[in-house]
Amino acid sequence: MSDGFWIVLIGALVAGSCALVGCFLVLRRQALMGDAISHAVLPGIVIAFLITHSRNTLPMLIGAGALGLFTAFLTSALERHGRLQADASLGVTFTWLFALGVILVSAFTGHVDLDAECVLYGEIEYAPLYRAFWGEIDLGPRAFWVLLGVTLANVLFVTLGYKQLKLCAFDPGLAAAVGINAALWHYLLMAFVSITTVGAFESVGAILVVALLIVPPNTAYLLTDRLWAMLTLSVILGALSSAGGYLLASALDSSTSAAIAVVSGMLFILAALFSPAHGAVPRYLRRRRLLASAEALAD
């Protein structure tokens, strides 16, 4: 298979895994939590490396998951007990944790290929070069198998926890009334956001992960009022962004990750303009028809 096929497939897996958890962040009005976690998990990655002396995926995921949970807990604590607004508590938490991660990288990992730019920007073009082997059998890009595992884990999480996640997103009070532990599901969601973020670091970088956590779910939100349809549409839109971004990057000889984010933004703009229920153009046309009807009745 060609490198282009693997790049599109890896991008689609990143987009799909991000969309599944990103939809619930959007519905809970916590979209920027993904941005905060994507930066704040850097110390967890470095600490995992310092403990294990390995860049294997599993310890990185565990370290990132732990820091993601700590980020969510600290943000909630600052908001509840520190008299800070939600956006201020997010800003305080992720900036100092990310800065701490940068210091740890500079101080302790200078002899290995681990740096903040790798975490932030990634290089999806190089993902097909790093292969996974079973003995002497080439199984394909390592990133494909990592992201396939993350995507399947997110599918399982959303499928098994669909009712709880839905109630906690739309009506936390009702969720508590029927015996659902809203705090537990909040931290579970944050843990899966952390795992999703770090699973995609090496391939696409944190910046594209943040874009895919937020933009396709918001685009789907404009197109449907049903949660299952929103989840499905956001995954499809993410895959389209991956394919369209690769084609755009090939045509312009530019960064594939940036092109994927641009295509994702273009799809959002189209939805914001032409969505039947929420688009600016249909709303304008409806207002024009109402005004015309009112003027006709007045005459």
N, C-alpha and C positions, 0 to 999 in steps of 0.2 A: 504494500500500500504506500501511496505517496505521502510525503511530509505534509502537503496541503490537507489531505484527508485527516491525518492525525491532529493537525492544528485545529481544524474546524470541530472535530469530535471532542477534543479536550476542552475547547472553548464552550461547546454546548453542554458538556458535563458540569463545568464551572457554573454556567448560567442556570442550569436546571437545579443544581444543589442550592445555589444562592436564592433562587426564586422561591423554593419551597419554604424556607425559613423567613425570607424577606417579606413575604405576604403578611405574615403575622406581626412582624415589626411595623409594617405600614399601618395595619389595622389598629395596632395598639398605640399608634402615634409615637413610635420609638425608632423611627428610621435611622436617626443619627447614632443610635446605639451600635449599629453595625460599624460605622466609621470609628467610633470610640474603641470598640473591641479590636478592630483590625490594627489599630496603632498600639493599644495597651498590651496586647499579647506578646510583644517583642521581648520583654524581660522573661516571660515564661519560656520562650524558645531558647534564649541564651542560658537560663538556669538549667533547663533540661539537657542542653549540650554540655554544660560544665559538670553535671552529675554523671552523665553516661559516657562522655567523651565520644559521642556518636551523633551523626546527623540523620540517623534512621527516622522514618516517619512516625512510628508509634510514640517514642518519647517526646518528640516535638508536639504531637497532638495532645498528649497528656499535659505537657507544660502549658500549652496555649489554652487548653480547656480550663485548667486551674486558674490562670490569670483572667480568662474571660469571666468566670464566675466571680472572681474577686472584684473585677471591674463593675459588674452588675450590682454586687453587694455594696461596694463602697459608694457607688452612685446613689443607690436607694438610701443608704445611711446618711449621706450628706444632704439629700433632699428632705428626709424626714426629721433629722435631728440637728442639722447644721443650718436650717432656715435658708437654704439655697433653692433657687428655681431649678427645674429639671435640666434646662440647657446649661446653666452655670455649673451644676454638679458634674455633668458630662464633660464639660470643658476642663474643669479642674482635674478630674480623674485621669482622662486619657492623655493630657499633655504631660503631666509629671511622670506617669508610668512609661510613656514613650521615651521621654528624655532619659529616664533611668535605664531603659533598654539600650539606648544609644551609647550611654556611658559604659554599660557592661560589655557591649560589642567592642568598643574601642579599647577597653582595658584588658579583656581576657580572650578575645577571639581573633587577634591580629594574624595568627599563624594558620587560620583556616579560611575557606571561602564562605564566610558568613558575615554579611554586612547589612546595614539599614537599607541601602539602595536596592539590594536584592529582594528584601522583604517588600519594599514599597512598589517597585516598578515591575519586577519579574521580566521574563523574556519568553513568551509563549512560542516564538519562532524556534527556540532551541529545545523545546520540550521533546520533540521526536528523537533527539540525539542521545538522550539518557535512557537506556534500555533496561528492561527487566528480563532476567534469565531464569529458566528452570533447568538446572544442569547446563547443558550446552544449547538448549532450545531458546530461541529469541521469542519472548512473549509480547514484544511491542514496547512502546514507551512506558517508563515507570509511572509518569504522571497520569496516564490513562487508568492504570489499575488503582492508584491512590484515589483519584477522583471518582472512579466508578464505585469504590467502597464507600466514600463519603456520600455520594448521591443515593446509594441503596440504603444507607443508614438514615438519611433524611426522609426518604420515602417511607421507611418502616416507622420512624418516629411520628411523622404526620399522619400516617394511616392509623396507627394504634392510638394516638392521642388526639384524633380529629375533634371529637366532641368536647374534650377538655380545653384544647387550644381555642376552639371556636367560641365557647362560652367565656373564657378568660379574656379574649380579644374584644368581644362585643358587650359583655355585661359581667364584669368581675363580681359585682354584688350578688347577682343571681348564681354565679358559679360558687361563691362561698355559701349561699343559702342551701344549695343542693349537695353540699359536702365536698366540693372540689377544692383542693389546696392550691389557690391561685399563686401563692409565692413559690411553691414547689415547681409548678409548670412554667413560671417565669424564669426560674434559674435553669430548668432543663432546656428551655428555648435558648437562653444565653449560652449554655454549654454547646449546643449544636451550632449556633452561630460562630462560636470560637473555633470549633473543629472544622467547620466549612471554610472559614477564613484561612486558617493555617494550612489546610489541605490544598488550597489553591495558591499559596504564597510562591512556591518555587516556579509554578507555571506562568501565572499571570500577574502576580504582585497584588498588594493590598488595595491599590487605587482602583483597579478594575473590579476587584471583588466588591468594593463599596458601591461602585456604579451598578453592578449586577444585583446586589442586594436591594437596591432602592428603585432603580428606573423601571425594569420590566414589571415588578409588582404594582408600581403606581400607574403604569400604562394599562395593565389589566384592570386595575381598579376603576379606570375611566370607562372601560368597555363593558363591564358586567356588574351586577349587584349580588351575584351568588358566589359564595366562597369557593366551592369546588371548581366553578368555571374560572374564577380568578387564579386559582392555583394552576389549572391546566393552561390557561392563556399565558400566564407569566413564564412558564417553562417553554412554551412554543415561541414566544417573543424573544426569550433569551437565546434559543437555538438559532432563530432567524438573525439575531444580532451577531452571533458568532460567524455564521456563513457570510452575511453581508459585510461584516468587518474584515474578514479575510480577503474578500474580493476587492473591497475598497483599498486595503493596504497593498495588495498586489498591483493594483492599477496606479497608485500614487507612490509606490516604493517607500512606504512609511511604516510606522509602528503598528503591528496588528492589534495589540492590546488597546491602544488609543483609538484605532479605527472601530473596534467593537463597541467601545463606549460611545463614540460618535453616532454610529448607526442606531444604538439603543436610544440615544437622545432624540434622534430624528423620528423614530417610531413613536416616542412619547409625544413629540410635537404634533404629529399627524393625529394621534388619538385626542389630544387636547383640542385640536381644531375641529375634527370631524366625527367624534364619538356621538352616536345617535342620541344618547341620554344626557351627556355632560359636555359635549363639544361646543366650542364657541360659535362655529358657523351654524349648526342646527338651532342653537338657542336664539341667535340673531334672526334666523328665518322665522322661527315661531313667534318672536316678538313682532316682526313685521306683519305676519298674518293676523295676529291679534289686533294690532293697531288698525289694519285695513278693515277688519270685521267691525271694530268699534266705530270707525268713521262711516262705514256703510250703514250701520244701525242709526247713527246720529243723523244721517241725511234722510 
